[in-house]
């Protein structure tokens, strides 16, 4: 999905759990087309929320997908 989104110019946030290979997975997801990768534990922090608001020019996300559940 993120590869198709990238082709269409759609920004994608990947929210993932912390893990020992986080940096490697972050690099892989960015390479596949994710605009940003955020750790789940940090997602609700005010500074991360402000970063995401700025990243998306103040617009709210239109769709969320849970690829685990």
C-alpha positions in Angstrom: 0.0 0.0 0.0 2.8 2.5 0.9 4.4 1.8 -2.5 1.2 2.7 -4.3 0.7 5.7 -2.1 4.1 7.0 -2.9 3.4 6.6 -6.6 0.3 8.8 -6.1 2.1 11.4 -4.0 0.2 10.4 -0.8 2.1 10.7 2.4 2.3 7.7 4.7 3.1 7.4 8.4 4.3 4.0 9.6 3.7 3.4 13.3 5.7 0.5 14.6 6.5 -1.1 17.9 10.0 -0.7 19.3 12.3 -3.6 18.6 16.0 -4.4 18.5 16.2 -3.9 14.7 14.1 -0.6 14.7 16.6 1.4 12.7 16.9 -1.3 10.0 13.1 -1.6 9.7 12.8 2.2 9.6 15.2 2.4 6.7 13.4 -0.4 4.9 10.0 1.3 5.4 11.3 4.7 4.2 12.8 2.9 1.2 9.4 1.3 0.4 7.6 4.7 0.4 6.8 5.6 3.9 7.0 9.4 4.5 7.8 9.0 8.2 8.3 6.2 10.7 7.2 6.7 14.3 7.6 4.4 17.3 4.2 3.4 18.7 5.3 4.4 22.3 6.0 7.9 21.0 3.0 8.4 18.8 0.9 10.3 21.3 3.6 12.5 22.6 2.8 16.2 21.9 6.1 16.8 20.1 5.5 13.9 17.8 1.9 15.0 17.1 3.2 18.5 16.3 5.8 17.0 13.9 3.1 15.0 12.1 0.8 18.0 11.9 3.7 20.0 10.3 4.5 17.1 8.0 1.0 16.9 6.7 0.6 20.7 6.4 -2.0 20.8 9.2 -4.3 18.3 7.6 -5.7 15.3 9.4 -5.0 11.8 8.1 -7.8 10.4 6.0 -7.2 6.7 6.4 -5.6 4.4 9.0 -4.7 0.8 8.3 -3.8 -1.8 10.9 -1.5 -4.3 9.2 -1.2 -6.5 12.4 -4.8 -7.0 13.4 
